[in-house]
Amino acid sequence: MANVKPVNMKSDTFSQMKTDLDITLNRLLKNMDEYASDKADLTVKITVTLDDGPEGTVPKFDHKITSTLQIKDEAKGTVGGAGYVLEEDGHGGHVLRPTSEQTQMDV
């Protein structure tokens, strides 16, 4: 029974998953620092499949590790509004023309 693998997180059975988790966690922390983010999610999913085999139950453990870091970048602005009116330019387009109030404020 030298090749017996215990099914627990302490053993080497899931060493690849633990390595992938370490890599993903460290990459996430680096990205959080780089983008000045103070919150992220790290998800570990293990899918277990059991099939009948000639010598007994055949297990398969698939893992998927994902990290989510939300980065929001936004720019806002306004063109026009109070002090302007929209007029046709005579060439099939439009222009913003200052109203008399805008012209007086600019003077």
N, C-alpha and C positions, 0 to 999 in steps of 0.2 A: 504494500500500500504506500510505497514511496512517492507515487505521483498523485496522491489524493490532494485535492485542493479544497480547503475549508471555504464555505460560502459565508463570508463576513468581510467587513471593511478593514479589519485589522490584518488580514492575510494578504499575500501577494496575488491572490486570485483576480482582484480588480486593480492590479497595478497600472495597467494602461489607462483605465478610467481616472485613477488618481493623478497620473501624470498629466492627462488632458485637462483635468480640473485645475491643477497648479498652473499650467501654461495659460489657460483662459482667465483665471483669476488675476494673474500678474499682468497680463495684457490689458484687462479691464482697469486695474488700478493705474496703470501707466496712462491709458486714455482718459481716465477721470482727471488725473493730474494735468495732462496736456490741455484738456478742454475746460478746466476749472469747473467740473461738474461735482456736485456733492451727493448725488444719489444715482444708483444704478441697480439693475437686477441681474442675478446670476442663477440660472436654473439647471439642475441636474435631473435628467430623466433616464430611468432604466426601464427598458421593456423586456419582460420575461416571457419566453415562449417555452412550453413543455410539449414534447412529442414523444410518442411511444416508439421505442427502438427494440431490436432483438434481445438486448440484454437489460432493458429497463427504460426508465424515463430519461429522455435526452433533453437537457436544458440548454437554452441559449439566452445570454444576457447582452442586449444591445444598449449602449449608452449614447446619450446626446447631451452636450453641455453647451448652453447658450448664454451670452451676456447681452444685455440691452442697456445702452447709454443714450439717453435722449439729449440731443443738442439742438437748441432752437436758436436760429439766427433770424433776425427780423430788422427790416428797415421800413420806415413809414415817411410819408410826406404828402403835401397837398399842393396842387396848382390851381389857381383861380379862387373861387369863393367870393365873399363880399368884396366889392370894389371892382369887379369885372363882370362883363356881359359877353355872351357868346354870339358871334355874328358870322354870317357867311362871308367868305373872302372874295366872291365873284369868280372864282376859278374852280368851283366844286368842292372847296374845303371850308374850314372854319378858322376863326381867330378869336382870341380873348382880347377884348378891348377894355381898357380901364374906364370905369364910370367917371362922371364928373367929380364924385367924392374922392376916388382914388387919385385923380389928377391933382386935386387940390391938396391932398395929403402929401404927395410926392414933391410939391413945390417948396 
